Amino acid sequence: MYLTRDGEIVTREQIQQAFEAGKARLVHGYRDASQGGSSVSTSLRLDGKDVDTRSKCYSVWEELWTRKPKTLQECLQGAK
């Protein structure tokens, strides 16, 4: 089972189709890594929309940015 950032259940085939069409986006944001400071979380969107709210939010915890995945494997990891 794969999930998008919005919680939508998608198949491997849907992810592959979005990747091949250039619509897959990895969404990054900060998360608390209790022991050792903050780290970055990654999820997947299939809508092709680019977002970058870094330095535009009140708190870094609200910041998001996207990038195009280089491989299908990156997409699948982001959707787990």
C-alpha positions in Angstrom: 0.0 0.0 0.0 1.2 3.5 -0.9 0.0 6.8 0.5 0.3 10.3 -0.9 1.0 13.3 1.3 -2.8 13.9 1.4 -3.4 10.4 2.7 -4.8 9.1 -0.6 -4.2 5.4 -1.2 -2.5 4.8 -4.6 -1.0 1.9 -6.5 2.5 1.4 -7.7 1.1 1.7 -11.2 -0.4 5.1 -10.5 2.9 6.3 -9.0 4.8 5.0 -12.0 2.4 6.7 -14.4 2.8 10.1 -12.6 6.6 9.7 -12.5 6.7 9.0 -16.2 4.4 11.9 -17.0 6.5 14.3 -14.9 3.8 14.9 -12.3 5.3 13.1 -9.3 6.7 15.5 -6.6 8.6 14.7 -3.4 7.4 17.0 -0.7 9.9 17.8 2.0 9.3 19.4 5.4 10.9 19.6 8.8 10.1 17.1 11.6 11.2 16.8 15.2 14.0 14.2 15.6 13.9 14.4 19.4 17.4 13.0 19.9 19.7 15.1 17.8 17.7 18.1 16.5 15.5 18.4 13.5 15.5 16.4 10.3 13.6 16.4 7.1 10.5 14.3 6.3 9.6 13.3 2.7 6.3 12.3 1.2 4.8 12.1 -2.3 2.3 14.1 -4.4 1.1 13.2 -7.8 -0.4 16.5 -8.9 2.7 18.0 -10.5 2.5 21.2 -8.4 5.7 22.8 -7.2 5.7 24.5 -3.7 8.4 26.3 -1.8 7.4 28.1 1.4 10.8 28.2 3.0 11.5 31.5 4.7 7.8 32.5 4.2 6.3 30.8 7.3 6.1 31.9 10.9 7.8 28.7 12.0 10.1 26.3 10.1 7.8 23.5 11.2 5.3 24.9 8.6 7.7 25.1 5.7 7.3 22.8 2.7 9.2 22.4 -0.6 9.0 20.1 -3.5 11.3 18.6 -6.0 11.0 16.3 -9.0 12.2 12.7 -8.1 15.1 11.4 -10.1 14.0 7.7 -9.9 10.8 5.7 -9.5 12.4 4.3 -6.3 12.4 7.7 -4.7 8.7 8.0 -5.4 8.0 4.7 -3.9 10.0 5.5 -0.8 8.1 8.8 -0.4 4.8 7.1 -0.5 5.5 4.4 2.1 
